[in-house]
């Protein structure tokens, strides 16, 4: 991987980690669905400005099918994620998101014909195993994963998220990255708006007044993460983007969790982090 694409992927990964950090702080003030709605809505004018002042680029007719497919899948994935963590323990559900790079590699080959190199495949495997090891609780068992309805729902969420990335790559090949970012954020905002309306949860938006600072930081990091990722999709394999983002993100999660929240770094977490670091290194070779 040459320097510029590498920098784009690293920038997207670091910004995504910042988004996770600030979202973890913001959830003290905003419930997940109002948070999704407010962040997506606030991102719309930022991408709109990028479209308005950026270099004009034609939008092909073939753009709309993958773009709207990605919007729909992102909305459903957000809802299935929230439902999975509501009905089942975090220790059973969250680790299954580590399957996303595997699904992305398979879908990238099926939809785009992208074939990772052998070392890349080994790196993907190490990152997935390390991420799963990092997130799973020691007391969890295989039976717990199979028996929990939220586990199956989260596995479906990982599949949905992995499918959005090849669709995004198809979309940015037929329109500019800022335009696709505008369509994505507007679509996710409309989906969250529909949920808020059906559930009549407008009062929960008031939490923004108490959490405005982490909201601004989460907005900035999420917009940068999406923007860098959409640009990187033009030049980097989808499987490598997703794997590097998850590997770098989980490594930073260990560091930030210790530095910001005082979380304990156990030998198991350290071993998982080293395994992911080895996987990331293999991909970058």
VMD Tcl script that draws the C-alpha trace (Angstrom):
set ca {
  {0.00 0.00 0.00}
  {1.47 3.39 -1.01}
  {1.79 6.27 1.41}
  {-1.29 8.39 0.54}
  {-3.83 5.54 0.66}
  {-2.23 4.34 3.90}
  {-2.55 7.81 5.44}
  {-6.21 7.99 4.37}
  {-7.02 4.65 6.01}
  {-5.08 5.49 9.19}
  {-6.80 8.89 9.39}
  {-10.21 7.25 8.98}
  {-9.33 4.67 11.66}
  {-8.09 7.25 14.17}
  {-11.12 9.49 13.56}
  {-13.41 6.47 13.97}
  {-11.73 5.67 17.30}
  {-12.28 9.25 18.41}
  {-15.93 8.91 17.43}
  {-16.26 5.77 19.56}
  {-14.64 7.57 22.50}
  {-16.80 10.69 22.32}
  {-19.94 8.63 21.68}
  {-19.20 6.65 24.85}
  {-19.10 9.95 26.76}
  {-22.15 11.34 24.96}
  {-24.33 8.32 25.76}
  {-24.47 9.61 29.35}
  {-26.63 12.45 28.04}
  {-28.30 11.11 24.88}
  {-29.98 7.78 24.17}
  {-28.66 5.94 21.07}
  {-31.50 6.71 18.61}
  {-31.62 10.47 19.35}
  {-27.82 10.47 19.13}
  {-27.87 8.84 15.69}
  {-30.49 11.34 14.50}
  {-28.69 14.44 15.81}
  {-25.23 13.39 14.60}
  {-26.46 12.44 11.12}
  {-28.55 15.61 10.82}
  {-25.66 17.83 11.90}
  {-23.37 16.11 9.38}
  {-25.64 16.94 6.43}
  {-24.65 20.63 6.10}
  {-20.96 19.73 6.49}
  {-21.05 17.35 3.54}
  {-23.36 19.77 1.73}
  {-20.72 22.49 2.04}
  {-18.06 20.07 0.75}
  {-20.24 19.38 -2.31}
  {-20.98 23.07 -2.86}
  {-17.40 24.31 -2.60}
  {-15.61 21.21 -3.88}
  {-14.70 20.26 -7.40}
  {-17.86 19.53 -9.44}
  {-18.32 15.87 -10.31}
  {-21.10 14.25 -12.34}
  {-23.53 11.88 -10.62}
  {-24.14 8.86 -12.81}
  {-27.57 7.27 -13.00}
  {-26.01 3.99 -11.84}
  {-24.99 5.71 -8.59}
  {-28.40 5.59 -6.96}
  {-28.89 1.84 -6.62}
  {-25.77 1.13 -4.49}
  {-26.10 4.46 -2.69}
  {-29.69 3.95 -1.56}
  {-28.89 0.32 -0.77}
  {-26.10 1.48 1.55}
  {-28.42 4.02 3.21}
  {-31.09 1.38 3.84}
  {-28.57 -1.13 5.22}
  {-26.98 1.49 7.49}
  {-30.37 2.42 8.95}
  {-31.32 -1.24 9.53}
  {-27.87 -2.02 10.98}
  {-28.18 0.80 13.49}
  {-31.58 -0.50 14.61}
  {-30.51 -4.16 14.79}
  {-27.41 -3.18 16.76}
  {-29.51 -1.33 19.33}
  {-32.01 -4.20 19.57}
  {-29.21 -6.79 19.94}
  {-27.58 -4.99 22.88}
  {-31.04 -4.43 24.42}
  {-32.08 -8.09 24.50}
  {-28.70 -9.75 25.16}
  {-25.54 -9.01 27.18}
  {-22.80 -6.86 25.66}
  {-20.29 -9.66 26.32}
  {-22.24 -11.91 23.94}
  {-23.19 -9.42 21.23}
  {-20.38 -6.89 20.71}
  {-17.60 -9.46 20.00}
  {-19.56 -10.66 16.97}
  {-18.91 -7.35 15.21}
  {-15.38 -8.69 14.84}
  {-16.75 -10.84 12.01}
  {-17.23 -7.74 9.85}
  {-13.80 -7.89 8.12}
  {-14.41 -11.54 7.18}
  {-17.77 -10.73 5.63}
  {-16.26 -7.67 3.92}
  {-13.46 -9.73 2.36}
  {-15.96 -12.27 1.01}
  {-18.36 -9.62 -0.28}
  {-15.52 -7.55 -1.75}
  {-14.52 -10.58 -3.81}
  {-18.11 -11.42 -4.80}
  {-19.26 -7.88 -5.68}
  {-16.04 -6.18 -6.76}
  {-13.72 -9.01 -7.73}
  {-11.16 -7.83 -5.15}
  {-8.79 -10.62 -4.12}
  {-6.57 -9.86 -1.09}
  {-2.98 -11.14 -1.21}
  {-2.08 -14.19 0.95}
  {-0.35 -12.03 3.61}
  {-3.41 -9.76 3.68}
  {-5.64 -12.78 4.35}
  {-3.42 -13.87 7.25}
  {-3.52 -10.30 8.59}
  {-7.33 -10.21 8.34}
  {-7.53 -13.51 10.27}
  {-5.22 -12.24 13.04}
  {-7.18 -8.99 13.42}
  {-10.51 -10.84 13.59}
  {-9.25 -13.35 16.18}
  {-7.62 -10.59 18.21}
  {-10.69 -8.36 18.10}
  {-12.94 -11.23 19.19}
  {-10.54 -12.16 21.99}
  {-10.33 -8.54 23.11}
  {-14.09 -8.08 23.39}
  {-15.33 -11.41 24.67}
  {-15.73 -11.89 28.41}
  {-13.76 -14.82 29.96}
  {-16.92 -16.37 31.40}
  {-18.71 -16.45 28.04}
  {-19.11 -19.81 26.33}
  {-19.96 -21.04 22.87}
  {-23.37 -22.09 24.19}
  {-24.03 -18.52 25.37}
  {-23.41 -17.18 21.87}
  {-25.64 -19.78 20.22}
  {-28.52 -19.50 22.71}
  {-28.77 -15.71 22.85}
  {-31.17 -14.15 20.29}
  {-29.16 -10.93 20.41}
  {-26.06 -12.83 19.27}
  {-27.73 -13.90 16.03}
  {-29.04 -10.37 15.57}
  {-25.55 -8.92 16.05}
  {-24.07 -11.41 13.58}
  {-26.67 -10.16 11.11}
  {-25.65 -6.59 11.95}
  {-22.01 -7.41 11.15}
  {-23.13 -8.84 7.80}
  {-25.18 -5.71 7.03}
  {-22.29 -3.41 7.92}
  {-19.88 -5.41 5.80}
  {-22.21 -5.17 2.81}
  {-22.40 -1.36 3.06}
  {-18.68 -0.97 2.32}
  {-18.67 -2.61 -1.16}
  {-21.84 -0.64 -1.95}
  {-20.12 2.57 -0.84}
  {-17.18 1.75 -3.11}
  {-19.51 1.26 -6.06}
  {-21.22 4.55 -5.20}
  {-18.06 6.69 -4.93}
  {-16.98 5.31 -8.30}
  {-20.07 6.93 -9.81}
  {-20.20 10.19 -7.83}
  {-17.89 12.26 -5.63}
  {-17.14 11.14 -2.04}
  {-18.65 14.35 -0.54}
  {-21.89 13.83 -2.48}
  {-22.17 10.24 -1.30}
  {-21.44 11.39 2.26}
  {-24.30 13.88 1.92}
  {-26.69 11.17 0.69}
  {-25.61 8.74 3.43}
  {-25.97 11.17 6.33}
  {-29.28 12.55 5.05}
  {-30.67 9.04 4.60}
  {-29.57 7.88 8.06}
  {-31.04 11.06 9.59}
  {-34.39 10.39 7.89}
  {-34.36 6.77 9.10}
  {-33.66 7.82 12.70}
  {-36.30 10.54 12.40}
  {-38.88 7.93 11.44}
  {-37.99 5.83 14.51}
  {-38.20 8.85 16.83}
  {-41.58 9.77 15.37}
  {-43.04 6.28 15.67}
  {-41.75 5.86 19.23}
  {-42.64 9.45 20.24}
  {-39.26 10.04 21.90}
  {-38.74 13.69 20.99}
  {-38.21 14.67 24.63}
  {-34.95 12.71 24.71}
  {-33.35 15.23 22.35}
  {-33.13 17.65 25.29}
  {-30.08 15.75 26.54}
  {-28.07 17.59 23.89}
  {-28.00 20.68 26.12}
  {-26.04 18.78 28.77}
  {-23.73 16.99 26.38}
  {-23.02 19.65 23.75}
  {-19.22 19.44 24.03}
  {-18.87 15.65 23.47}
  {-21.53 16.03 20.76}
  {-19.41 18.57 18.85}
  {-16.33 16.34 19.21}
  {-18.31 13.26 18.13}
  {-19.68 15.18 15.15}
  {-16.23 16.30 14.02}
  {-14.69 12.83 14.40}
  {-17.58 10.99 12.73}
  {-17.60 13.37 9.76}
  {-13.84 13.05 9.30}
  {-14.00 9.25 9.65}
  {-16.69 8.94 6.97}
  {-15.03 11.48 4.69}
  {-11.59 9.87 4.82}
  {-13.09 6.39 4.37}
  {-15.08 7.39 1.28}
  {-11.97 8.90 -0.33}
  {-9.89 5.83 0.59}
  {-12.48 3.53 -1.00}
  {-11.41 4.79 -4.43}
  {-7.89 3.37 -4.06}
  {-7.87 0.65 -1.33}
  {-9.47 -2.81 -1.18}
  {-12.65 -2.78 0.91}
  {-11.45 -5.77 2.97}
  {-8.24 -3.98 3.94}
  {-10.03 -0.75 4.88}
  {-12.45 -2.54 7.20}
  {-9.75 -4.74 8.74}
  {-7.33 -1.87 9.35}
  {-10.12 0.29 10.77}
  {-11.16 -2.43 13.20}
  {-7.58 -3.38 14.11}
  {-6.34 0.17 14.68}
  {-9.62 1.08 16.37}
  {-9.42 -1.78 18.85}
  {-5.78 -1.05 19.63}
  {-6.65 2.58 20.33}
  {-9.66 1.46 22.38}
  {-7.34 -0.36 24.77}
  {-5.07 2.71 25.06}
  {-7.89 5.26 25.38}
  {-9.88 3.04 27.73}
  {-6.90 2.97 30.07}
  {-6.03 6.67 29.70}
  {-9.54 8.19 29.77}
  {-11.70 5.74 31.73}
  {-9.08 4.00 33.87}
  {-9.95 0.58 32.45}
  {-7.75 -2.33 33.45}
  {-5.42 -3.75 30.80}
  {-5.35 -7.48 31.54}
  {-2.79 -9.93 30.09}
  {-5.55 -11.24 27.83}
  {-6.30 -7.77 26.46}
  {-2.60 -7.13 25.92}
  {-2.18 -10.42 24.05}
  {-5.23 -9.65 21.89}
  {-3.86 -6.18 21.13}
  {-0.50 -7.64 20.09}
  {-2.26 -10.17 17.86}
  {-4.19 -7.40 16.12}
  {-1.03 -5.31 15.78}
  {0.65 -8.25 14.06}
  {-2.32 -8.58 11.71}
  {-2.23 -4.87 10.85}
  {1.53 -5.08 10.23}
  {1.07 -8.01 7.81}
  {-1.51 -6.05 5.84}
  {0.78 -3.04 5.58}
  {3.81 -5.05 4.41}
}
mol new
graphics top color blue
foreach p $ca { graphics top sphere $p radius 0.5 }
foreach p [lrange $ca 0 end-1] q [lrange $ca 1 end] { graphics top cylinder $p $q radius 0.2 }
display resetview
